[in-house]
Amino acid sequence: MTTITIRLPDALKSELDVLSRQEKRNVSDIVRESLRRYIAVERFRGVRKKILPFAEAQGLLTDEDIFKALQ
């Protein structure tokens, strides 16, 4: 495992510490989970951006359109 150092505003660090105590989890675990989620969301956005023109060409303009098409 690799160690990295980041700088956080004091207020954000305080919030992170409070959350750590409330959830009885260490700060590193919370930060790792947050980064995993952020990366997953950004990957999803990237894929969505690439396929959007193809979906629109098929008349799939909303999430509801896509769910209907998948049924």
N, C-alpha and C positions, 0 to 999 in steps of 0.2 A: 504494500500500500504506500502511496506517496503522500507526503505532507505538503500543504500549500499554506501560504500566509495571505490573509486579506485584511483590508482596513474597513471597518464599519463605523458609521456615526454612533456616538454614545447611546443615543436613544434606541437605535435598532439593536445594539448589543444588549441593552437592558431588557427590551422586549423578548429577545431570544433567550436570555437567562430566565425570565419569568416563565416562558413557555416550557423551557427545559425542566424547571422545578415542577410545574403543574402536571406535565406528562410523565415525569420521572424518567426522562431520557436524557442522554448527554447531548451537548450542543453539536458535536460532530455528527451524530446520527441524524439530527434534525436538518442540519445543513446538507448532508449527503442526500437525504430524501428530497429535500427542496430542489437541489440541483438535478436529480434524476427526473423529477416532474417537469422542471423547466425545459430540460433537453427534450423530453418526450413531446411536450406541447409545441416546441419550436419545430421538431421534425414533422409533426402532424400538420402544422401550418405550411411548411415547405411542400409537403405532398399535396395538400389541398390546393395550394397556389398552382402547382403544376397540372393538376387534373381538372381544375375549374373550367378552362375553356372547352374541354371535351364534354364535361357534364352539361354545360350551358348549350352546347351544340345539340345535345340530346333532349333539351327542354327541361333539364333538371336544374332549377333555379334556387330552390330552398332545401333545407334539411328534410322537410316534410316530403318533398318530391322524391328525394332519394330513398327515404324509408318506405314510401309507397311502391317504388320501383323494386325494392328488395323483397317485398312480400310475395 
